Amino acid sequence: MSEFEKVTAEALALPNERRAELAEILIQSLEEREAEEIRYAWLTEIRRRDKEIRSGSKVTKTALQVLKEAREQLRCTK
């Protein structure tokens, strides 16, 4: 019997309440890993965009300009 099979059998032998608690812990551990992967992806994207802005290959707009353009586009969609 593999280690995984042993752990699974032991977990299934637990009372329902303890199995539910264990399931919650396992799910949270997956969510934490996913959150870390998302965080890493965002940091990578932020660094890429920062490099583009600093090199001058991308031009930025002010918040006022972005809001003005958004309002203009919303007026056209009505």
C-alpha positions in Angstrom: 0.0 0.0 0.0 1.4 3.4 -1.0 1.8 6.3 1.5 -1.1 8.1 -0.3 -3.4 5.1 0.1 -2.5 4.8 3.8 -3.2 8.5 4.4 -6.5 8.2 2.5 -7.6 5.2 4.4 -6.8 6.8 7.8 -8.6 10.0 6.7 -11.7 8.0 5.7 -11.7 6.3 9.0 -12.1 9.6 10.9 -15.5 10.7 12.2 -17.4 12.9 9.8 -16.7 16.1 11.7 -12.9 15.5 11.7 -13.0 14.5 8.0 -14.8 17.8 7.2 -12.2 19.7 9.2 -9.4 17.9 7.3 -11.1 18.6 4.0 -11.3 22.3 4.8 -7.6 22.4 5.8 -6.7 20.7 2.5 -8.9 23.1 0.4 -7.4 26.1 2.1 -3.9 24.9 1.4 -4.8 24.7 -2.3 -6.3 28.2 -2.3 -3.2 29.6 -0.6 -1.0 28.1 -3.3 -3.3 29.4 -6.0 -3.2 32.9 -4.4 0.6 32.8 -4.4 0.7 31.8 -8.1 -1.7 34.7 -8.9 0.4 37.1 -6.8 3.6 36.0 -8.7 1.8 36.4 -12.1 0.7 40.0 -11.1 4.2 40.9 -9.9 5.6 39.7 -13.2 3.1 41.7 -15.2 3.7 44.8 -13.0 7.5 44.6 -13.6 6.9 44.1 -17.4 4.7 47.2 -17.6 7.0 49.2 -15.4 10.0 48.4 -17.7 7.9 49.4 -20.8 7.0 52.7 -19.2 10.5 53.5 -18.0 12.0 52.7 -21.4 9.5 55.0 -23.1 8.1 52.2 -25.3 4.7 52.8 -23.8 3.0 56.1 -23.2 0.8 56.6 -20.2 -2.3 58.6 -19.7 -3.5 60.6 -16.7 -6.4 59.3 -14.7 -8.5 62.3 -15.9 -7.8 61.4 -19.5 -8.8 57.8 -19.0 -12.0 58.8 -17.2 -12.8 61.3 -20.0 -12.3 58.6 -22.7 -14.4 56.1 -20.7 -17.3 58.6 -20.3 -17.1 59.3 -24.0 -17.3 55.6 -24.9 -20.2 55.1 -22.5 -22.2 57.9 -24.1 -21.7 56.2 -27.5 -23.0 52.8 -26.3 -26.4 54.1 -25.2 
